[in-house]
Amino acid sequence: MRYLCTSCKYQTVNKQCYFEHLERQHEGKSMETIPTSKMPTHYCLLCDYKTHKKQHLRAHQVTHLNIKLYQCSQCNYKTYRECELKRHTKSIHEHFRYHCDICPFTTTRIRYLRDHQKFVHKLPEDVS
C-alpha cells in the first residue's frame, strides 16, 4: 500500500513516515484530510511533535535520547528511523539518483528535483 500526500507529490509505503511528513512539511495543514480517528492524540512533552498513534510517539521519543536504533550494514551510518536508513542505502550504496530531463542535474531526493525544475527551468510542480 502506498500513502500519497494530498498537498504535494510525497509518497511512501511507510505509514509512520507518511504521518511524520504531514506533520513536518505541512504543519498540520494536510491533517484536515485525515479522518478524525487519525488526528493527533499523543503529544511529546519535550517538543512540538504530535501523532495519532502511541507507537509513533514512542519511536519519536527515541530521538530525544540520542539512541540511533537503525544502523547501515555497509557503513557506520546510524539513524533513528527505518525510512531514513532505507533512503541512505538507496542513495549512498545503490547510487540511486533522480535525473532532470532538461539538464545534467541529479539528486537523491525527488523533492529536490521538483524544486530544481520549478526554480531553474520554471516548470510547474507536477512535472518530474
Secondary structure, 3 states (H helix, E strand, C coil): CCEECCCCCCEECCHHHHHHHHHHHCCCHHHHHCCHHHCCCEECCCCCCEECCHHHHHHHHHHHHCCCCEECCCCCCEECCHHHHHHHHHHHHCCCCEECCCCCCEECCHHHHHHHHHHCCCCCCCCC
